[in-house]
């Protein structure tokens, strides 16, 4: 039995519908990140933003591969987040961040070990949300 037909999870919805939901979730996640930065500062904004970064990556994984399982989407998003963080041990992200606001938002600039934990929090939250939404969909 494949994960898509497992008794624990209903059949995966239409890929186009899943992609639309993922695109909406990505937009909501970006809005949440910008809103968090607008109303909070310090560690709340930083580490909340880290968790939301991984949630955003998870939504993009689902957008690209709508039949992906929640656990696999979370694992890919977490691996990508950790890869970006570990790349910050070298000089390239810092240099790109100095040249571009977009690079700074996507790549960051400085390695920070606590970020690794908050990426796990984001992956877990995203996995839980994806699982919950997937179970709510009608079979079919």
C-alpha positions in Angstrom: 0.0 0.0 0.0 1.4 3.4 -1.0 1.5 6.4 1.4 -1.2 8.1 -0.8 -3.6 5.2 -0.2 -2.6 4.4 3.4 -5.6 3.9 5.8 -4.0 6.6 8.0 -4.3 9.3 5.3 -7.1 9.8 2.8 -6.4 9.8 -0.9 -4.5 12.8 -2.1 -6.7 15.5 -3.6 -6.5 16.8 -7.1 -2.9 18.1 -7.7 -4.2 21.4 -9.1 -6.2 21.9 -5.9 -3.3 21.0 -3.7 -1.0 23.4 -5.6 -3.6 26.2 -5.2 -3.8 25.5 -1.4 0.0 25.4 -1.2 0.3 28.7 -3.0 -2.2 30.3 -0.7 -0.4 28.8 2.3 2.9 30.3 1.0 1.3 33.7 0.7 -0.1 33.5 4.2 3.2 32.4 5.5 5.0 35.3 3.9 2.4 37.6 5.3 2.8 36.1 8.8 6.5 36.6 8.6 6.2 40.2 7.5 3.5 40.8 10.2 5.7 39.2 12.9 8.5 41.6 11.9 6.1 44.5 12.1 4.8 43.8 15.5 7.7 42.0 17.3 11.4 42.5 17.6 14.4 40.7 19.0 14.3 37.0 19.5 10.6 36.6 18.8 10.9 38.1 15.3 14.2 36.3 14.6 13.3 32.8 15.7 9.7 33.1 14.7 11.0 34.1 11.3 13.3 31.1 11.2 10.4 28.7 11.9 8.3 30.5 9.3 11.1 30.2 6.8 11.0 26.4 7.0 7.2 26.5 6.8 7.5 28.5 3.6 9.9 26.0 2.2 7.5 23.2 3.0 4.7 25.0 1.2 7.0 25.4 -1.8 7.8 21.7 -1.7 4.1 20.9 -1.8 3.6 23.4 -4.6 6.2 21.6 -6.7 5.2 18.1 -5.7 1.6 18.1 -4.6 1.5 14.4 -3.9 4.3 14.5 -1.4 3.6 13.2 2.1 3.7 15.7 5.0 6.7 14.0 6.6 8.7 14.0 3.4 7.8 17.7 2.7 8.9 18.6 6.2 12.1 16.6 5.8 13.0 18.3 2.5 12.2 21.8 3.9 14.3 21.1 7.0 17.2 19.8 5.0 17.1 22.9 2.8 16.9 25.2 5.8 19.8 23.5 7.5 21.8 23.6 4.2 21.3 27.3 3.9 22.3 27.8 7.5 25.5 25.7 7.2 26.4 27.6 4.0 26.6 30.7 6.2 29.8 29.3 7.7 31.4 30.4 4.5 31.8 33.9 3.0 29.4 33.6 0.0 26.0 34.2 1.7 27.4 37.2 3.7 28.8 38.8 0.5 25.5 38.2 -1.5 23.5 39.6 1.4 25.5 42.8 1.3 24.6 43.2 -2.4 20.9 42.2 -2.3 18.0 42.4 0.1 16.5 39.3 -1.5 19.7 37.3 -1.0 19.7 38.5 2.6 16.1 37.3 3.1 16.7 33.9 1.4 20.3 33.1 2.4 20.9 35.1 5.6 24.4 36.2 6.3 25.7 34.7 9.5 25.6 31.2 11.0 23.6 31.0 14.2 23.4 27.5 15.8 20.0 28.2 17.6 18.5 28.7 14.1 18.8 25.0 13.5 16.4 24.2 16.4 13.8 26.8 15.1 13.9 25.2 11.7 12.9 21.9 13.3 10.0 23.8 15.0 8.9 25.1 11.7 9.2 21.7 10.0 7.2 20.1 12.8 4.5 22.8 12.7 4.3 22.6 8.9 4.1 18.9 9.0 1.3 19.0 11.5 -0.7 21.6 9.5 -0.1 19.6 6.2 -1.3 16.4 7.9 -4.3 18.0 9.4 -5.4 19.7 6.1 -4.8 16.5 4.2 -7.0 14.5 6.6 -9.8 17.1 6.2 -10.0 16.8 2.5 -12.8 14.7 1.1 -11.7 11.4 -0.5 -11.2 11.5 -4.0 
